[in-house]
Amino acid sequence: MATANPLRVELGQRLRALREAAGVKTAAVDSDEVLGWYPGKTSKVETGTRVPGDAEIHRLGTLYGITDAQLADLKALARGARKRTRMPHVADFARSYVLLEQEAEAVDYHDAELIPAVLQAPGYARDLLSQVSHDDLEVRVAERLERGRLLSSANAPRFRAILGEAALHRQPRDRAAALEQLERLLEYCTADQADETRGLRILPFDVGLHPVVGVGFTIVRLSSPAITRVYLEGATAATYLHEPAETDVYASRFERLRALAADRGASATLLRRHIQQLEHRRRNG
């Protein structure tokens, strides 16, 4: 099943909300002489099938009586919606997330066991992806590693991760692959430690219960246009939350988790201890 650029969908939803708030019927938009649209085009735009040009967005803004700030936001959103994107080899329900990740200004990630795709080492990624399917395995591994290079790119998002200590144990059976993965985590944990908008923290077992036990989630933020999404992934489907009443709860609980987690220095110490233990087991069979 094809997946639309999520910014197309976002643009369509915003235009529909503005039209409805202004009390304008789709037929009135379709028949507007300045736009010169055909019957049904408004519906195509609002479902993300078509992306209007800047002049068309300007006219829609006039019809809907929006502010200059709203108009600028719509035009920025349309620029992102027009970008051509190659569909990644991931589940259909995850494609929108991967595309949003590429445009993100900031990403906050929490999971008790699963290491985020952008921090996965080759052996871990290969082992994990093979649990689902061996089809196009090396292609999918290469794409996952390419996602990881996003963090060292010129437009890298501010990426903060909080992993449960269990993630340090939930590793490939191959000890070399497990060691490679823990070293990758340590590398990210110790890079730019003065920058608190990035980095990795570990939530130790002895923290006990916390506000999001059993819930893994990712908060994705785009700056232009301003979009915040909470992504919740399951085995067969995903949920995207966008209402501030929902996203604000997850943002607040992420900050609560950061306060409970070991700081970056202590997290690095914990990672080094696990690496030493794994190296000892490798040497002693």
C-alpha positions as MATLAB code, in Angstrom:
seq = 'MATANPLRVELGQRLRALREAAGVKTAAVDSDEVLGWYPGKTSKVETGTRVPGDAEIHRLGTLYGITDAQLADLKALARGARKRTRMPHVADFARSYVLLEQEAEAVDYHDAELIPAVLQAPGYARDLLSQVSHDDLEVRVAERLERGRLLSSANAPRFRAILGEAALHRQPRDRAAALEQLERLLEYCTADQADETRGLRILPFDVGLHPVVGVGFTIVRLSSPAITRVYLEGATAATYLHEPAETDVYASRFERLRALAADRGASATLLRRHIQQLEHRRRNG';
ca = [
       0.000    0.000    0.000;
       1.403    3.415   -0.958;
       2.121    5.947    1.773;
       1.680    9.653    1.158;
       4.280   12.151    2.267;
       2.946   12.904    5.785;
       3.346   16.632    5.185;
       0.861   16.358    2.300;
      -1.640   14.849    4.686;
      -0.900   17.507    7.304;
      -1.342   20.302    4.763;
      -4.663   18.871    3.593;
      -5.951   18.527    7.137;
      -5.037   22.113    7.984;
      -6.657   23.483    4.846;
      -9.821   21.538    5.570;
      -9.913   22.803    9.169;
      -9.457   26.405    7.993;
     -12.157   26.036    5.345;
     -14.633   24.560    7.809;
     -13.825   27.220   10.413;
     -14.567   29.872    7.782;
     -17.841   28.183    6.840;
     -16.830   27.780    3.184;
     -18.254   24.850    1.193;
     -16.031   22.729   -1.053;
     -18.222   23.609   -4.032;
     -17.489   27.303   -3.478;
     -13.750   26.627   -3.542;
     -13.969   24.384   -6.604;
     -15.909   27.071   -8.484;
     -13.752   30.048   -7.436;
     -12.815   31.895  -10.635;
      -9.393   32.998   -9.369;
      -8.377   29.440   -8.459;
      -9.810   27.981  -11.647;
     -10.173   24.547  -10.096;
     -12.346   21.686  -11.331;
     -15.084   19.958   -9.307;
     -13.514   17.669   -6.718;
     -10.066   19.279   -6.598;
     -10.640   20.707   -3.120;
     -11.261   17.175   -1.873;
      -8.017   15.971   -3.523;
      -6.062   18.782   -1.869;
      -7.591   18.129    1.545;
      -6.799   14.405    1.394;
      -3.187   15.035    0.360;
      -3.582   13.706   -3.176;
      -2.729   17.117   -4.675;
      -0.486   19.880   -3.326;
      -1.493   23.446   -4.247;
       1.051   26.003   -5.413;
       1.948   29.107   -3.436;
      -0.423   31.303   -5.454;
      -3.267   28.858   -4.838;
      -2.492   28.750   -1.117;
      -2.489   32.553   -1.061;
      -5.960   32.573   -2.662;
      -7.232   29.948   -0.220;
      -5.943   32.128    2.588;
      -7.973   35.022    1.234;
     -11.105   32.866    0.936;
     -10.686   31.573    4.491;
      -9.687   34.888    6.058;
      -6.481   33.615    7.670;
      -3.672   35.676    9.181;
      -0.292   36.384    7.576;
       1.340   34.037   10.109;
      -1.059   31.224    9.210;
      -0.396   31.830    5.518;
       3.381   31.666    6.008;
       2.992   28.415    7.938;
       0.879   26.895    5.161;
       3.429   27.847    2.509;
       6.257   26.310    4.545;
       4.204   23.158    4.980;
       3.514   23.037    1.225;
       7.240   23.267    0.432;
       7.844   20.168    2.521;
       4.817   18.439    1.017;
       6.187   18.903   -2.509;
       9.477   17.133   -1.761;
       9.964   13.850   -3.559;
      10.783   11.032   -1.158;
      11.887    7.449   -1.704;
       9.715    5.022    0.219;
      11.807    3.084    2.751;
      11.617   -0.696    3.151;
       9.658   -0.582    6.396;
       6.122   -1.563    7.358;
       3.482    0.598    5.682;
       2.380    2.028    9.016;
       5.951    3.137    9.840;
       6.668    4.975    6.587;
       5.145    8.262    7.663;
       7.316    8.214   10.776;
      10.518    7.610    8.789;
       9.653   10.504    6.479;
       8.913   12.798    9.430;
      12.206   11.737   11.040;
      14.090   13.009    7.978;
      12.550   16.479    8.406;
      12.667   16.626   12.202;
      14.265   19.398   14.214;
      14.101   17.336   17.419;
      13.294   13.751   18.362;
      12.764   12.339   21.869;
      12.775    8.535   22.164;
      11.965    6.192   25.039;
      11.807    2.416   25.183;
      12.567   -0.116   27.873;
      14.198   -2.658   25.544;
      14.370   -1.557   21.914;
      17.310    0.508   20.704;
      16.144    3.225   18.266;
      16.834    2.658   14.580;
      19.183    5.643   14.347;
      21.455    4.174   17.052;
      21.470    0.565   15.858;
      24.789   -1.016   14.893;
      24.953   -3.325   11.842;
      24.867   -6.639   13.703;
      22.000   -5.588   15.953;
      19.984   -4.228   13.003;
      20.550   -7.390   10.954;
      19.565   -9.704   13.806;
      16.498   -7.630   14.706;
      15.216   -7.235   11.143;
      15.735  -10.936   10.399;
      13.313  -11.788   13.216;
      10.506  -10.365   11.065;
      11.555  -11.354    7.546;
      14.614  -12.304    5.502;
      13.177  -10.626    2.375;
      15.447   -7.814    1.155;
      17.319   -8.133    4.445;
      20.561   -6.471    3.366;
      18.646   -3.642    1.686;
      16.688   -3.039    4.884;
      19.867   -3.167    6.991;
      21.568   -0.656    4.690;
      18.571    1.683    4.928;
      18.564    1.434    8.702;
      22.249    2.303    8.891;
      21.608    5.213    6.539;
      19.008    6.487    9.004;
      21.699    6.384   11.669;
      23.907    8.681    9.616;
      21.195   11.318   10.004;
      22.587   12.062   13.478;
      25.958   13.129   12.065;
      24.582   15.089    9.115;
      24.613   18.855    8.735;
      20.861   18.937    9.454;
      20.937   16.468   12.319;
      17.931   16.651   14.645;
      18.416   17.159   18.347;
      18.022   13.512   19.334;
      17.514   12.510   22.962;
      17.052    8.871   23.938;
      16.152    7.273   27.246;
      16.653    3.506   27.280;
      15.713    1.132   30.047;
      18.618   -0.867   31.451;
      16.925   -3.944   29.970;
      17.967   -2.701   26.505;
      21.589   -3.337   27.478;
      20.715   -6.992   28.105;
      18.292   -7.475   25.176;
      21.093   -7.908   22.647;
      22.000  -10.266   19.780;
      23.209  -13.687   20.869;
      26.346  -13.088   18.843;
      28.610  -11.456   21.420;
      30.621   -9.539   18.832;
      27.419   -7.943   17.534;
      26.253   -7.204   21.081;
      29.605   -5.602   21.931;
      29.483   -3.519   18.756;
      26.018   -2.267   19.741;
      26.953   -1.336   23.288;
      30.001    0.530   22.015;
      27.756    2.448   19.585;
      25.542    3.484   22.486;
      28.553    4.544   24.539;
      29.837    6.625   21.638;
      26.576    8.547   21.418;
      26.259    8.821   25.184;
      29.685   10.452   25.565;
      29.582   12.754   22.514;
      29.045   16.471   23.186;
      28.177   15.920   26.838;
      27.709   19.636   27.402;
      24.834   19.660   24.901;
      21.726   18.592   26.825;
      19.538   18.802   23.720;
      21.167   15.565   22.514;
      22.439   12.360   24.021;
      21.535    9.072   25.658;
      20.534    8.292   29.223;
      19.909    4.919   30.828;
      16.989    4.297   33.179;
      18.393    1.825   35.741;
      16.390   -1.108   37.080;
      16.532    0.281   40.613;
      14.427    3.296   39.598;
      11.417    1.005   40.018;
       8.032    1.991   38.626;
       7.620    5.176   36.614;
       4.809    7.032   34.748;
       5.213    5.222   31.408;
       6.030    1.652   32.420;
       5.367   -0.620   29.449;
       5.009    2.246   26.955;
       7.594    3.017   24.305;
       7.110    6.238   22.378;
       8.797    8.769   20.117;
       8.102   12.505   20.009;
       8.935   14.132   16.665;
       9.078   17.900   16.284;
       9.376   19.900   13.070;
      10.078   23.618   13.222;
       8.954   24.830    9.797;
       6.125   24.139    9.662;
       5.534   23.704   13.392;
       4.407   20.099   13.884;
       4.605   17.795   16.897;
       3.707   14.120   16.650;
       3.858   11.283   19.150;
       4.508    7.961   17.451;
       3.394    4.713   19.118;
       4.343    1.533   17.250;
       2.924   -1.966   17.592;
       3.513   -5.204   15.701;
       0.865   -4.569   13.044;
      -0.066   -0.893   13.302;
       1.020    2.475   14.615;
      -0.737    5.430   16.224;
       0.149    9.053   15.535;
      -1.007   11.548   18.171;
      -1.149   15.227   17.271;
      -3.534   16.980   19.635;
      -1.637   19.188   22.127;
      -3.663   17.697   24.978;
      -2.042   14.354   24.101;
       1.423   15.363   22.907;
       1.962   17.607   25.940;
       1.380   14.628   28.264;
       4.095   12.602   26.538;
       6.473   15.572   26.501;
       5.958   16.065   30.233;
       6.486   12.389   30.981;
       9.627   12.284   28.878;
      11.079   15.067   31.009;
      10.043   13.131   34.110;
      11.920   10.098   32.786;
      15.016   12.225   32.154;
      14.928   13.319   35.772;
      14.698    9.686   36.919;
      17.346    8.349   34.524;
      21.051    8.286   35.242;
      22.795   11.400   33.967;
      25.041   11.036   30.956;
      28.175   10.446   33.028;
      26.519    7.732   35.122;
      24.898    6.262   32.012;
      28.325    6.018   30.366;
      29.668    4.265   33.459;
      26.803    1.773   33.307;
      27.477    1.113   29.624;
      31.199    0.603   30.244;
      30.405   -1.898   32.976;
      28.197   -3.903   30.622;
      30.878   -3.764   27.923;
      33.497   -5.044   30.370;
      31.216   -7.869   31.485;
      30.544   -8.863   27.883;
      34.237   -8.772   26.996;
      34.956  -10.976   29.999;
      32.362  -13.533   28.861;
      33.800  -13.505   25.331;
      37.298  -14.231   26.625;
      36.116  -16.990   28.918;
      33.649  -18.629   26.562;
];
